[in-house]
Amino acid sequence: MDETLMIDAGPLHALSRGRELAKTPTGIQGLDEITGGGLPTGRPTLVCGGPGSGKTLLGLTFLVNGAVQFDEPGVLMTFEENAEEIASDVASLGFDLPQLVEAQKLAIDYVRVERSEIEETGEYDLEGLFVRLDYAIRSVGATRVVLDTIESLFAGLKDDAVLRAELRRLFRWLKDKGVTALITGERGDGSLTKQGLEEYVSDAVILLDHRVHDQVSTRRLRVVKYRGSHHGTNEYPFLIDGTGISVLPVSSMALEHRAALDRISTGIPRLDAMLSDKGYYRGSTVLVTGGAGTGKTSMAAHFLDAACRRGERCLCFLFEESPQQLLRNMRSIGIDLAPWVAAGLLKFHADRPSRYGLETHLATMHQLVADFKPTVTVIDPVTNLMTVGTYADVQAMLTRMIDHLKTENITAVLTSLTPGMTHIERTENTISSLMDTWIVMTNDGVNSHHRRGLYVLKSRGMAHSNELREFRLTDQGLDIRDGAAIPQEGHDRHAAV
C-alpha cells in the first residue's frame, strides 16, 4: 500500500508545482499559437470535420513539419488512400513524401479494411493493427503518428459494445507507446464524431468546419477541448492555399500595442503641415473617407510613393480595381509606382470581395503580411468588403486586421467610400473608432464647377489643423492650396488630441 501511494504521489507532486504540459509543435502557422505550443506530447488528439474540411492535410502537415523542421520522424497509417495517391495529392503543396520515406523520416502504411470479411466472420481484433503500427514506429524511430481516418478502421463493426472497447484500447495503446498521435474522424449528426466516443477518450479535440453562407465558403477551426492546458476557444478562420494550411494567428486583443513617437510623411507636404508638420505616427491607422472622385486613392498613392522613396516595403490591398488600372491612373497625376513594384518594394494584392468570405480575406491578408513583411499597408477601399458581410461583421474583421497591423507596428491607410456627407456617421459607427487619424475629403459644386476639399476630423496624440482646405488634382499630384480655407457654415471642427 505504501509503495502504491509513493508511486502515485510523484505525478501529483509535480502537478502541484505547476509543471507545464509538454507540447509538440505542429509547425502550422497560427495553430501553435492557439494551442499554446502545439499538441499534447505523448497523447492522442482528435481532428474531426466533414468531407473536404482539411483533416488529412492537417495531419500530413503535422508529420511533414515534424520531419523537416523538428527532426522528428513520423508514421502515417491510412485506411482510405495508398501511399502513391497521398503523395500525389500533396505534391502541389511542396510536400515530397517519397523523399521523406527514403530518408527514413516518414513511414506510410496503407491498411485495407474489408467490411465484408468482418461481417462474415463476426470477428474484430486490433492486435494485427498494433503489430503493424509498432513495426512502422520502430522502423523510423517515430515520435509522431497520424491515423486517417478512424471511421474506415471501424466501418464494418456493428456491435457498439465491441466498438467502444476497441476504441478505448486503441487510444490507450497509443498513450502507452508515448507517441504524439493525431487521429482524424468524420463529423457525426449531433456529435463531433460518428461514433460519439472518440472525443471523450482523446486528450485534445480540434474541430474543422467548411461552411457556405450566401454562396461564399469559409473554413474555420476550433479547439473544442485540451486537457491540462489553456487554449483559444473561439472559431478561427484558416486557409488552404498553394503553400499548405495556415490558421489565422491570434491577435493581441489586450490593447498593449506599442506607441511609437517617430512620424512618417503622408507624401503631401502641405498635409504634413496640417498634422503639426510631421505626418502620421508610425504604426498608426489612418482612415480617408469621401465620396466618389474626391481623391482618396490618390492620397493613398502619395503615401505609398513616399514610403518607397524611403526604402520601406509597402503592401497594397485592392478591392475595386486591378493593379494595372491603379498604376495607369496614378501616372496621370504624376505618380509612377511601377518602378517600386519592379524594385520589390511595392506589392499589390487585388481581389473581388465577393470571391471569399470576410474571414478568408482576413486570413489571406494575414498571410501576405507575414510573407512580405511590410512597414506600410494600404487597403482600398474597405467599404467594398461590406458587400460580403454586415456592418458588424466588417467591423469585427477590420478590428482583428487593424489589431494585427498595430501589433506588427505597420502604418496603415484605409480608404472608405461615403456616398454623401450624411453617410459619414455610418462609416464612423463601423470603423472610425478604430482609427488614430481620420481625414475627410469633400466634393462641392460651385458655379457649375466642383471643388475638392479636405479636413482632419481627428488625429489622436497630435495638434492638427481644423481648417477645411481646398485642393486640386494636377499632373504633379494632389495640390493643397496654400492658405485657401473653404468657408464652413454650420461646422465647428475642433482639434482632437
N, C-alpha and C positions, 0 to 999 in steps of 0.2 A: 504493500500500500504506500509506504514512504517513497519507494523508488518511483512509483507512478506519479505521485504528487510532484516530485522533483523534476521529472521529465516534462510534465505539463506546465510547470511554473516558468520554465525557460522562455517560451514564446510570450507568455502573459507578461513577464517582467520586461521583455523587450518592447512590447506594445505600450506598457505603462511609461516607458521613456520617450514615447512619441516617435519611434523609428518610422521613417518614411517607407511606404510601399515601393518595392523595387519595380521599375518600369522599363519596358523595351521600346525604344523609339521606332515609329513606323517609317520615318523619313518623308511622310506626306505633309506638305506644307499646310499649316493650319490645324490639322488633326492632333499633332503632338501638343500644340498649344491648348486646344480644347480639353484634352485629357490630362494635361499637366505633366507630360513627358512621354506618353505612349501607352501601350497595352500592358496589363499586369504580367510581370515576368513569371514564367513557370505556371501560368494559369490559362484556362480556356476563355476565349472571347467569342461571342456570337455576333455575326453580322447578318442581319435579316433585311429583307425587302422584296418587292415584287420583281417580275421579269424585266430585265433591262435597267435595273436601278444602279448597277455598278458593283455588285457584290464580288464577283470573280476578279474584276480589275483591282479592287481594293486589296484583296488577298494576294494577288500576284505582285502588286506594288510593294506590299509589306515584305514579301520574300526577296524580290529583286533588290530593293533598297538595303535590306539586311545583308545580302551577299556583297553588294557593291560598295555601300557606304560604311557599313559597320563590321565587315568581315565576319558575318555570322551566317554560316550555311543553313539552308532550309530544305524542307520536303513539301512537295505538293502532291497530295493524293486526290485524284479526280475520279468522279464516278459518272461523268457525262461525256467529256471530250478526251481524246487521247493526246499524247504529248505533241504530235505534229500539228494537230488542229489548234491547240492552245498557243503554241509557238507562232503559228501563222496569224492568229487573232491579234497578238500584241506586238508583232514585229513593226507595225507602223508607228508605235509609240517609242521605238528605240530600244525595246527590250530584246536582247539577244539570248533567249533561253538556251538554245543548243550550246552556245559558248560557255554559259554558266555551268551547264551539265558536264561539259568536257573538262572544265576546270575544277570539278568536284565541289562546286559551291551550291549546287542545286540538284536534287533528285526528284524526278517526276514519275509517279506510279499511277497508271490507269487501271482501275479496278472495275471490271464489268460485273454488274449485279443483275442476274436474271430473275425477274419476278416469277416466271412460270416454274422454275426449279424449286423455289421456296414454297409455292402453292402446292406443288405435287408432293413434296416430301414432308411439309409441315415443320421443318427444322430450320432453326436460325441460330447461329452462334458466331460471335465476333472473334473467336480465337485465331482464325486464319488471317483476319484483318490485322490483328495485333502483331502477328508474326511478320507479315509483310511490312507493316509500318515500322516495327522495331529494326528490321534489316535495313530499311531505307535511311532511318535516322543514324544508325551506326555507320553506314557506308560513307556518309559525308560529314559525320560529326555534327549533325543538325541541332540547332537550338530553337529553330522556328519551324512550325508545321501549319499547313493550311489543308483543310478538308473541304472539298467543294463537289456537290452540296449534300447536306445530311439527309434530305428527303429521298434522294436517289438511293442512298445506302439502305434506308428502311422502307422502300417503296412497296415491297411485296409482303410486308409483315402486317397482319390484320389483328393479331392479339395485342390489345392495348397494354395488358399487364407485362407481357414479354417485351414489348417495345419500350416501355418506360424503364424496365430493369436494364435492358441493353444500353439505353441512352445514358443512364447513370453510370453504368460500368465503363462506357467509352470515355466519358468525361473524367472519371476517377483514374483510369489508366493514363490519360494524357497528363494529369496532375502528378501522378506518381513518377512519370518519366522526366518531369521537370522541364518540359519544353513549353515555350510560349506558343499556344495554339490559337488559330483563327478558324472558326467553323462557319460556313455560310449556310443560310437557310431561307426557304421561301416564306413569305409572309402569309399567315392564315386569316380566316374570316373571324373577326372579333378577337384575335390574339396575335401576338407578334410572330408566331410560327404556326405551321400547320399541326404539329403535334401538341403544341401548347405546354411543353415541358422544358424545352431547351433553354428558354430564357431564365428558368428558375435554377437550373444547375450550372449556368455559366456565371463566371465572376464579373464579366462586363458584357453589356449588350449595346450594340450600335445599330440604329435603325436608319436605313436608306429609303428615301421616298422620291419618286419621279411622278409629279402631278402635272396636270394640264388644266389651266383656267383661262377662259376666253381665248382658246386656241393657242395659248402660249405655254410652253412647258418649262418647268423649274425643277431642279434637283436639290434636295435638302437632306441634311444629315442631323441626327440627334443621338446623343449618348443617353440611353434610357436608364442604365444603371452602371455603377462602377464600385464594387465592394472595396471598402478600405481607402477610398480616395475621393477628394473633391474633384469636380469636373464641371464643365459648362453644360447647362441644362437646356439651353434654347435650341431652336432649329437653326442650322447654319447652312447657307447655300454652298454647294460645291460644284466644281466644273470638271468636265471630262473633255480634254482637247488633244491636240497633237503631241503634247508632252506628258500626258497621263492624267492623273486625278489630283486635284488640289482643292482644299477646303478653305473657305473664306476665313482668314485669320481673325481672332478675337481682338477687337479694338480696345484701347484703354478708355473705358467709359467712366473713369473716376475723376475726370476733369483735372488731370495732373500734367497737362501739356506744358512744354517749355514756353516762356515768354521772352523771345529774343528782343534785343534793343536795337540791333542794326536794321537799317532801312534799305530798300531797293527801289530803283526808279520805276515809274509807271511807263517810261518810254516817251512821255509827253512832258517837256519841261514846265509848261505852264500849269499842267495838272499837278506835277510835283509841288509847284509853288502853292497851290490850293491846299496841299497836305503838309503844311509847315516846311515847305521847300525840300522835303526829303523823300516823299513817296510812301509806299506801303511798308509795314513791318514785315520782316522776313518770317515766314511760317504762318502768316495770317491768311484769312479767306476774304475775298472781295466779291461783292455782288454788283453787277452792272445791269440795270433794268432800263427798259424803254420800249416804245412801240416799234413797228416795222420801219426800217430805214433810218433809224436815229443814230447809227454808228457804233452799235455795241461790239460787233465783231471786229470793226476797225480798231477800236480801243484795245481789245484783247490782242490783236496782231501787233500793235505798237509794243505792248508788254512783252510778247514773245521775242520780237526783234531785239529789244534792249537786253533781254536776258541772254540771248545767244551771242550778242556782241560782247557780253561779259564772260563768255566761255561756259555758261551754265547749260545743263541739259534740260530740255523742255519737252513735255508731253501734252499733246492737244487732242481732246476727245471731241469729235464732231458728230452731232445727231441731226444735222439738217442738210449739209452739203458735203460734197466729196472734197478730198484734199486738193485735187486739180482745180476745182472751181474756186476754192479759197485762195490758192496761190495766184490764179489769174486775176481774181477780183482785187486782191491786195496790191498787185502790181499797178493797178490803175490809180492808186493813191500814193504811189512811190515806195511801197514796202515790198521788197523782194525777199521772200522767205526760202526760196528754193535753194540758195547756197547753204543755208543752215541744215536743210534736210540732207543735202549731199555730204556735208561735213559730219553728219551723225549727231548733231547737237539737237535737232528738232525731229520729233517722231509724231506722226498723225495716226489716230485710230478712228475710222469712220464707220458708223453702223446705223441701221434703221432701228429706232426704239421698239417697233413692233416685232422685231425679229426674235427677241427673247423677253423673258420676264425681267422685272426690275432686279431681282436678286442675282440672276445670271449676269446681267450687265454689271452689277456691283462686283461679283466675283472676277469677271474679266478685267475690270478696271484695277482691282487689287493686284491681279497677276501681272498686268502690264507695268504698274508702278514698281512692283518688286523686281521685275526683269530689267527695266530701263533705268531705274534709279534717278528720276528727275529731281531737280530742285524747284522747278516751276511747272505748274499744270494749268491748263485752260479747259473748261467744259462749256461747249457752245452748241445749242442753248439747253439749259436744264429743263425748261418748260416743255420741251418735246417729250420728255420722259413721262409726262402726265397722261399721255395717250395710252399707256400700258398700266396705269395704276391710279388709285385715288390720291387726293392731296395728302392724306395721312400716310399712304404707302410711300409716296415720293419723299415726304419729309423724313420718314424713318430710314429710307435708303440713303438719302443725302446726309443725314446725321451720321450714319456709320461711315460713309465715304469721307466726309469732312473731318471726322474724328481721326480717321486713319492718316489723312494728309497732315493734320496738325501733329500727330504723334511722330511722323517722319520729318517734321519741320519743313514741309513743302508749301510754298506760297501758291495759292490757287485763286484764279479768277473765274467766276461763273457768270455767264450771261443769261438773262431771263427776259422773255418777250412779254410785254404787257400791252394788250390791245388799246388801252387808253389810260389816262390818269386815274380814272375812277377805279381801275383794277389794281392799283398799287397795293392797296390793303390786302388783297387776296394773295399777292406774292409775299407780302410781309408775314402773313399768317402761316404760309407754307415753309419758307426757307430763310427769310431775312433775319430772324432771331439768332440764326447760327453764324451770321456774318460779322466780321470785325469792321469792315468798311463797306458802305453802300453808296453807290453813285447812280443817280437817276438822270437819264437822258431824255430830252423832250423834243418835240417837233411841232411848232406852232405855225399857223397860217397868218401872214400879214400882207395886206395889199396885193393879193393874188400871188404872193410868194410865200414859201415856207422858210422858217429859220430854225436852226437847231440850237439847243441849249443843254447845259448840264449843271448839276449842282451836287455837292456832297451832302447826302442826307444824314449820314453818321460816319464817324471814324473813331473807334474806341482807342483811348490812350494817347491821343494827339490833338493839338489845336488844328483847326481847319477852317477854310473859308465857308461862309454861309451864303455866298452870292450865287445867283443863277447866271451863269456865264454863257454868252453866245459863242458858237464855234462853227467852223466850216470844214468840209471835207475837200481838200485840194489835192493836186498831183504831188504834193510834198507831205501828204498825210493829214492828220487831224490838227487843225489850227485853232486854238482857243484865242479869241480876240482879246488883246490886252486892254484891261480896264473897261470892257464892254459888258457891263452887267445889265441883264434884261429886267425892266421894271416888274416887280412882283406884287400883284394885287391879291389881297386876302391870304398871303403866305407869310408865315413867320418861322423861318428855319434857323434854329439855334445850333451852335457848335456842340456836338455830343462828344463828351470826353469820358 
